[in-house]
């Protein structure tokens, strides 16, 4: 039997800085919905570190969901739920309520429609003051924050013209249009940001 678990080196590097930056914004109880969970390593790390929250990983890719569930089966954590299929751009999500929403490294590696759908979807499922946290690289004031981010952006756009590092101000404007207010921007290692909104 093959091992369905996938591993992303970036997840191992950034999971702890993300967790530490998230802590002050998360609720004391409830469901944390992770959109675009990928390998599932972030969901696993969060479930171990935050046993008072229910962690709901999701991904549109069946192989990613298999990886998430394989990690969960090994860990056997009571607060880590089975992965659900969720397309961020969809008008309907399989989760109707969440105390918090997290999305790591999706905004730049997906079409813009996925980010717009994420913002609208988070506004639908979050309670008043519920947080949405986005992690990844962003341009600020129309400029890249580091030469490495500019090179990464060029590589992304060469692979898929619908991908690319987004302007933080544009994301914030679309979030506000969806009913989410910008609350915090934390600078994390490797020129990435954790951007927090609240409904």
DRENKOLLUM-229500 format. One record per residue (C-alpha): residue number from 1; residue in one letter; chain; x, y, z. Coordinates in Angstrom, 2 decimals, m for minus. Layout:
% DRENKOLLUM-229500
<node seq="NUM" type="A" mol="A" c1="X" c2="Y" c3="Z"/>
...
//
This chain:
% DRENKOLLUM-229500
<node seq="1" type="X" mol="A" c1="0.00" c2="0.00" c3="0.00"/>
<node seq="2" type="X" mol="A" c1="1.44" c2="3.38" c3="m1.01"/>
<node seq="3" type="X" mol="A" c1="1.75" c2="6.27" c3="1.42"/>
<node seq="4" type="X" mol="A" c1="m0.57" c2="9.10" c3="0.33"/>
<node seq="5" type="X" mol="A" c1="1.16" c2="11.65" c3="2.57"/>
<node seq="6" type="X" mol="A" c1="2.77" c2="14.55" c3="0.74"/>
<node seq="7" type="X" mol="A" c1="5.37" c2="16.84" c3="2.23"/>
<node seq="8" type="X" mol="A" c1="6.17" c2="20.45" c3="1.34"/>
<node seq="9" type="X" mol="A" c1="9.53" c2="21.80" c3="2.60"/>
<node seq="10" type="X" mol="A" c1="8.03" c2="25.30" c3="2.82"/>
<node seq="11" type="X" mol="A" c1="5.34" c2="24.04" c3="5.21"/>
<node seq="12" type="X" mol="A" c1="7.98" c2="22.72" c3="7.60"/>
<node seq="13" type="X" mol="A" c1="9.79" c2="26.07" c3="7.50"/>
<node seq="14" type="X" mol="A" c1="6.84" c2="28.42" c3="7.89"/>
<node seq="15" type="X" mol="A" c1="4.31" c2="26.53" c3="10.02"/>
<node seq="16" type="X" mol="A" c1="5.65" c2="27.76" c3="13.37"/>
<node seq="17" type="X" mol="A" c1="5.97" c2="31.47" c3="12.38"/>
<node seq="18" type="X" mol="A" c1="2.43" c2="31.31" c3="10.97"/>
<node seq="19" type="X" mol="A" c1="1.12" c2="29.71" c3="14.16"/>
<node seq="20" type="X" mol="A" c1="2.79" c2="32.30" c3="16.38"/>
<node seq="21" type="X" mol="A" c1="1.47" c2="35.21" c3="14.30"/>
<node seq="22" type="X" mol="A" c1="m2.02" c2="33.66" c3="14.25"/>
<node seq="23" type="X" mol="A" c1="m2.36" c2="33.05" c3="17.97"/>
<node seq="24" type="X" mol="A" c1="m3.48" c2="36.55" c3="18.95"/>
<node seq="25" type="X" mol="A" c1="m6.22" c2="36.58" c3="16.31"/>
<node seq="26" type="X" mol="A" c1="m7.83" c2="33.17" c3="16.84"/>
<node seq="27" type="X" mol="A" c1="m10.99" c2="32.58" c3="18.89"/>
<node seq="28" type="X" mol="A" c1="m11.00" c2="30.64" c3="22.16"/>
<node seq="29" type="X" mol="A" c1="m13.19" c2="27.88" c3="20.69"/>
<node seq="30" type="X" mol="A" c1="m14.97" c2="26.82" c3="17.52"/>
<node seq="31" type="X" mol="A" c1="m14.13" c2="25.67" c3="14.01"/>
<node seq="32" type="X" mol="A" c1="m11.04" c2="26.86" c3="12.16"/>
<node seq="33" type="X" mol="A" c1="m11.67" c2="26.36" c3="8.44"/>
<node seq="34" type="X" mol="A" c1="m8.51" c2="26.06" c3="6.36"/>
<node seq="35" type="X" mol="A" c1="m9.04" c2="26.75" c3="2.66"/>
<node seq="36" type="X" mol="A" c1="m6.58" c2="25.14" c3="0.21"/>
<node seq="37" type="X" mol="A" c1="m4.87" c2="22.92" c3="2.78"/>
<node seq="38" type="X" mol="A" c1="m2.48" c2="21.34" c3="0.27"/>
<node seq="39" type="X" mol="A" c1="m0.41" c2="18.57" c3="1.86"/>
<node seq="40" type="X" mol="A" c1="m2.26" c2="18.90" c3="5.17"/>
<node seq="41" type="X" mol="A" c1="0.85" c2="19.66" c3="7.20"/>
<node seq="42" type="X" mol="A" c1="m0.41" c2="23.06" c3="8.38"/>
<node seq="43" type="X" mol="A" c1="m3.74" c2="21.58" c3="9.49"/>
<node seq="44" type="X" mol="A" c1="m1.87" c2="18.88" c3="11.41"/>
<node seq="45" type="X" mol="A" c1="0.42" c2="21.42" c3="13.10"/>
<node seq="46" type="X" mol="A" c1="m2.53" c2="23.64" c3="14.05"/>
<node seq="47" type="X" mol="A" c1="m4.52" c2="20.72" c3="15.44"/>
<node seq="48" type="X" mol="A" c1="m1.59" c2="19.69" c3="17.65"/>
<node seq="49" type="X" mol="A" c1="m0.91" c2="23.22" c3="18.88"/>
<node seq="50" type="X" mol="A" c1="m4.53" c2="24.38" c3="19.30"/>
<node seq="51" type="X" mol="A" c1="m6.49" c2="21.47" c3="20.83"/>
<node seq="52" type="X" mol="A" c1="m9.34" c2="23.82" c3="21.83"/>
<node seq="53" type="X" mol="A" c1="m10.17" c2="24.45" c3="18.15"/>
<node seq="54" type="X" mol="A" c1="m11.71" c2="22.06" c3="15.63"/>
<node seq="55" type="X" mol="A" c1="m9.56" c2="22.10" c3="12.50"/>
<node seq="56" type="X" mol="A" c1="m11.36" c2="21.59" c3="9.18"/>
<node seq="57" type="X" mol="A" c1="m8.94" c2="21.16" c3="6.26"/>
<node seq="58" type="X" mol="A" c1="m10.18" c2="21.47" c3="2.67"/>
<node seq="59" type="X" mol="A" c1="m8.80" c2="21.27" c3="m0.85"/>
<node seq="60" type="X" mol="A" c1="m10.25" c2="20.97" c3="m4.36"/>
<node seq="61" type="X" mol="A" c1="m7.61" c2="18.37" c3="m5.36"/>
<node seq="62" type="X" mol="A" c1="m8.38" c2="14.73" c3="m4.48"/>
<node seq="63" type="X" mol="A" c1="m4.69" c2="13.86" c3="m4.14"/>
<node seq="64" type="X" mol="A" c1="m4.25" c2="16.70" c3="m1.67"/>
<node seq="65" type="X" mol="A" c1="m7.26" c2="15.50" c3="0.32"/>
<node seq="66" type="X" mol="A" c1="m5.77" c2="11.99" c3="0.38"/>
<node seq="67" type="X" mol="A" c1="m2.54" c2="13.43" c3="1.78"/>
<node seq="68" type="X" mol="A" c1="m4.41" c2="15.43" c3="4.42"/>
<node seq="69" type="X" mol="A" c1="m6.37" c2="12.38" c3="5.53"/>
<node seq="70" type="X" mol="A" c1="m3.25" c2="10.20" c3="5.57"/>
<node seq="71" type="X" mol="A" c1="m1.48" c2="12.65" c3="7.89"/>
<node seq="72" type="X" mol="A" c1="m4.61" c2="12.78" c3="10.06"/>
<node seq="73" type="X" mol="A" c1="m4.90" c2="8.98" c3="10.21"/>
<node seq="74" type="X" mol="A" c1="m1.35" c2="8.71" c3="11.49"/>
<node seq="75" type="X" mol="A" c1="m1.76" c2="11.51" c3="14.06"/>
<node seq="76" type="X" mol="A" c1="m5.21" c2="10.47" c3="15.35"/>
<node seq="77" type="X" mol="A" c1="m5.98" c2="13.89" c3="16.75"/>
<node seq="78" type="X" mol="A" c1="m9.60" c2="14.25" c3="17.91"/>
<node seq="79" type="X" mol="A" c1="m9.85" c2="17.87" c3="16.73"/>
<node seq="80" type="X" mol="A" c1="m8.59" c2="17.28" c3="13.15"/>
<node seq="81" type="X" mol="A" c1="m11.53" c2="16.59" c3="10.85"/>
<node seq="82" type="X" mol="A" c1="m11.45" c2="14.66" c3="7.56"/>
<node seq="83" type="X" mol="A" c1="m10.66" c2="16.81" c3="4.54"/>
<node seq="84" type="X" mol="A" c1="m13.53" c2="18.27" c3="2.54"/>
<node seq="85" type="X" mol="A" c1="m13.66" c2="19.22" c3="m1.13"/>
<node seq="86" type="X" mol="A" c1="m13.84" c2="23.00" c3="m1.37"/>
<node seq="87" type="X" mol="A" c1="m13.30" c2="25.26" c3="m4.37"/>
<node seq="88" type="X" mol="A" c1="m12.67" c2="28.76" c3="m3.02"/>
<node seq="89" type="X" mol="A" c1="m14.30" c2="30.34" c3="m6.07"/>
<node seq="90" type="X" mol="A" c1="m17.54" c2="28.38" c3="m5.66"/>
<node seq="91" type="X" mol="A" c1="m20.73" c2="30.16" c3="m4.62"/>
<node seq="92" type="X" mol="A" c1="m21.50" c2="27.40" c3="m2.11"/>
<node seq="93" type="X" mol="A" c1="m19.05" c2="25.89" c3="0.35"/>
<node seq="94" type="X" mol="A" c1="m19.47" c2="22.59" c3="2.23"/>
<node seq="95" type="X" mol="A" c1="m19.07" c2="24.49" c3="5.52"/>
<node seq="96" type="X" mol="A" c1="m21.76" c2="27.02" c3="6.44"/>
<node seq="97" type="X" mol="A" c1="m20.24" c2="28.38" c3="9.68"/>
<node seq="98" type="X" mol="A" c1="m16.69" c2="28.79" c3="10.97"/>
<node seq="99" type="X" mol="A" c1="m15.22" c2="30.74" c3="13.88"/>
<node seq="100" type="X" mol="A" c1="m12.11" c2="31.55" c3="11.82"/>
<node seq="101" type="X" mol="A" c1="m10.81" c2="31.02" c3="8.27"/>
<node seq="102" type="X" mol="A" c1="m7.17" c2="30.50" c3="7.25"/>
<node seq="103" type="X" mol="A" c1="m5.66" c2="30.33" c3="3.77"/>
<node seq="104" type="X" mol="A" c1="m1.93" c2="29.66" c3="3.33"/>
<node seq="105" type="X" mol="A" c1="m0.14" c2="30.17" c3="0.01"/>
<node seq="106" type="X" mol="A" c1="m3.16" c2="30.11" c3="m2.29"/>
<node seq="107" type="X" mol="A" c1="m3.69" c2="33.72" c3="m3.32"/>
<node seq="108" type="X" mol="A" c1="m0.63" c2="33.86" c3="m5.59"/>
<node seq="109" type="X" mol="A" c1="m0.91" c2="30.29" c3="m6.96"/>
<node seq="110" type="X" mol="A" c1="m4.50" c2="30.46" c3="m8.19"/>
<node seq="111" type="X" mol="A" c1="m6.63" c2="32.59" c3="m10.50"/>
<node seq="112" type="X" mol="A" c1="m7.81" c2="35.93" c3="m9.14"/>
<node seq="113" type="X" mol="A" c1="m11.36" c2="34.52" c3="m9.09"/>
<node seq="114" type="X" mol="A" c1="m10.27" c2="32.15" c3="m6.31"/>
<node seq="115" type="X" mol="A" c1="m9.19" c2="35.07" c3="m4.10"/>
<node seq="116" type="X" mol="A" c1="m12.45" c2="36.92" c3="m4.75"/>
<node seq="117" type="X" mol="A" c1="m14.37" c2="33.74" c3="m3.94"/>
<node seq="118" type="X" mol="A" c1="m12.33" c2="33.24" c3="m0.78"/>
<node seq="119" type="X" mol="A" c1="m13.14" c2="36.73" c3="0.47"/>
<node seq="120" type="X" mol="A" c1="m16.85" c2="36.40" c3="m0.29"/>
<node seq="121" type="X" mol="A" c1="m17.00" c2="32.88" c3="1.16"/>
<node seq="122" type="X" mol="A" c1="m15.23" c2="33.90" c3="4.37"/>
<node seq="123" type="X" mol="A" c1="m17.68" c2="36.78" c3="4.79"/>
<node seq="124" type="X" mol="A" c1="m20.56" c2="34.27" c3="4.45"/>
<node seq="125" type="X" mol="A" c1="m19.33" c2="31.74" c3="7.00"/>
<node seq="126" type="X" mol="A" c1="m17.70" c2="33.93" c3="9.65"/>
<node seq="127" type="X" mol="A" c1="m19.55" c2="35.42" c3="12.64"/>
<node seq="128" type="X" mol="A" c1="m19.26" c2="39.13" c3="13.40"/>
<node seq="129" type="X" mol="A" c1="m15.60" c2="39.91" c3="14.21"/>
<node seq="130" type="X" mol="A" c1="m14.55" c2="36.45" c3="13.02"/>
<node seq="131" type="X" mol="A" c1="m11.04" c2="36.49" c3="11.49"/>
<node seq="132" type="X" mol="A" c1="m9.84" c2="35.60" c3="8.01"/>
<node seq="133" type="X" mol="A" c1="m6.06" c2="35.17" c3="7.82"/>
<node seq="134" type="X" mol="A" c1="m4.11" c2="35.04" c3="4.55"/>
<node seq="135" type="X" mol="A" c1="m0.46" c2="34.03" c3="4.37"/>
<node seq="136" type="X" mol="A" c1="1.92" c2="34.49" c3="1.46"/>
<node seq="137" type="X" mol="A" c1="3.88" c2="37.06" c3="m0.55"/>
<node seq="138" type="X" mol="A" c1="2.21" c2="40.34" c3="m1.51"/>
<node seq="139" type="X" mol="A" c1="3.22" c2="43.53" c3="m3.30"/>
<node seq="140" type="X" mol="A" c1="2.88" c2="46.66" c3="m1.18"/>
<node seq="141" type="X" mol="A" c1="2.27" c2="50.03" c3="m2.77"/>
<node seq="142" type="X" mol="A" c1="2.49" c2="48.36" c3="m6.17"/>
<node seq="143" type="X" mol="A" c1="6.07" c2="47.15" c3="m5.57"/>
<node seq="144" type="X" mol="A" c1="7.58" c2="43.83" c3="m4.57"/>
<node seq="145" type="X" mol="A" c1="8.98" c2="43.70" c3="m1.05"/>
<node seq="146" type="X" mol="A" c1="12.15" c2="41.86" c3="m2.13"/>
<node seq="147" type="X" mol="A" c1="14.00" c2="40.90" c3="m5.34"/>
<node seq="148" type="X" mol="A" c1="13.29" c2="37.23" c3="m4.57"/>
<node seq="149" type="X" mol="A" c1="9.55" c2="37.97" c3="m4.61"/>
<node seq="150" type="X" mol="A" c1="9.87" c2="39.71" c3="m7.99"/>
<node seq="151" type="X" mol="A" c1="11.65" c2="36.64" c3="m9.40"/>
<node seq="152" type="X" mol="A" c1="9.04" c2="34.35" c3="m7.86"/>
<node seq="153" type="X" mol="A" c1="6.25" c2="36.44" c3="m9.38"/>
<node seq="154" type="X" mol="A" c1="7.84" c2="36.25" c3="m12.83"/>
<node seq="155" type="X" mol="A" c1="8.19" c2="32.48" c3="m12.50"/>
<node seq="156" type="X" mol="A" c1="4.56" c2="32.09" c3="m11.43"/>
<node seq="157" type="X" mol="A" c1="3.27" c2="34.17" c3="m14.33"/>
<node seq="158" type="X" mol="A" c1="5.44" c2="32.22" c3="m16.78"/>
<node seq="159" type="X" mol="A" c1="3.87" c2="28.99" c3="m15.53"/>
<node seq="160" type="X" mol="A" c1="0.32" c2="30.37" c3="m15.57"/>
<node seq="161" type="X" mol="A" c1="m0.65" c2="33.92" c3="m16.57"/>
<node seq="162" type="X" mol="A" c1="m3.61" c2="33.75" c3="m14.13"/>
<node seq="163" type="X" mol="A" c1="m1.19" c2="33.37" c3="m11.19"/>
<node seq="164" type="X" mol="A" c1="1.05" c2="35.98" c3="m9.58"/>
<node seq="165" type="X" mol="A" c1="1.90" c2="37.89" c3="m6.41"/>
<node seq="166" type="X" mol="A" c1="m1.07" c2="40.20" c3="m5.70"/>
<node seq="167" type="X" mol="A" c1="m1.16" c2="43.81" c3="m4.57"/>
<node seq="168" type="X" mol="A" c1="m2.03" c2="43.89" c3="m0.88"/>
<node seq="169" type="X" mol="A" c1="m4.04" c2="47.09" c3="m1.31"/>
<node seq="170" type="X" mol="A" c1="m6.18" c2="45.48" c3="m4.03"/>
<node seq="171" type="X" mol="A" c1="m6.85" c2="42.45" c3="m1.85"/>
<node seq="172" type="X" mol="A" c1="m7.76" c2="44.72" c3="1.06"/>
<node seq="173" type="X" mol="A" c1="m10.15" c2="46.75" c3="m1.11"/>
<node seq="174" type="X" mol="A" c1="m11.89" c2="43.59" c3="m2.34"/>
<node seq="175" type="X" mol="A" c1="m12.08" c2="42.30" c3="1.23"/>
<node seq="176" type="X" mol="A" c1="m13.77" c2="45.50" c3="2.36"/>
<node seq="177" type="X" mol="A" c1="m16.22" c2="45.23" c3="m0.55"/>
<node seq="178" type="X" mol="A" c1="m17.07" c2="41.72" c3="0.70"/>
<node seq="179" type="X" mol="A" c1="m17.66" c2="42.98" c3="4.25"/>
<node seq="180" type="X" mol="A" c1="m14.27" c2="42.24" c3="5.80"/>
<node seq="181" type="X" mol="A" c1="m12.23" c2="44.93" c3="7.52"/>
<node seq="182" type="X" mol="A" c1="m8.40" c2="44.88" c3="7.50"/>
<node seq="183" type="X" mol="A" c1="m7.10" c2="44.40" c3="11.05"/>
<node seq="184" type="X" mol="A" c1="m3.41" c2="43.46" c3="10.98"/>
<node seq="185" type="X" mol="A" c1="m0.42" c2="42.82" c3="8.73"/>
<node seq="186" type="X" mol="A" c1="2.49" c2="40.86" c3="10.21"/>
<node seq="187" type="X" mol="A" c1="5.83" c2="40.51" c3="8.43"/>
<node seq="188" type="X" mol="A" c1="7.02" c2="36.91" c3="8.54"/>
<node seq="189" type="X" mol="A" c1="10.23" c2="35.21" c3="7.36"/>
<node seq="190" type="X" mol="A" c1="11.09" c2="34.83" c3="3.66"/>
<node seq="191" type="X" mol="A" c1="9.35" c2="38.12" c3="2.75"/>
<node seq="192" type="X" mol="A" c1="5.87" c2="36.76" c3="3.42"/>
<node seq="193" type="X" mol="A" c1="2.97" c2="38.44" c3="5.21"/>
<node seq="194" type="X" mol="A" c1="0.15" c2="37.27" c3="7.44"/>
<node seq="195" type="X" mol="A" c1="m2.80" c2="39.53" c3="6.64"/>
<node seq="196" type="X" mol="A" c1="m5.79" c2="39.43" c3="8.99"/>
<node seq="197" type="X" mol="A" c1="m9.31" c2="40.69" c3="8.29"/>
<node seq="198" type="X" mol="A" c1="m12.40" c2="40.60" c3="10.48"/>
<node seq="199" type="X" mol="A" c1="m16.01" c2="40.38" c3="9.42"/>
//
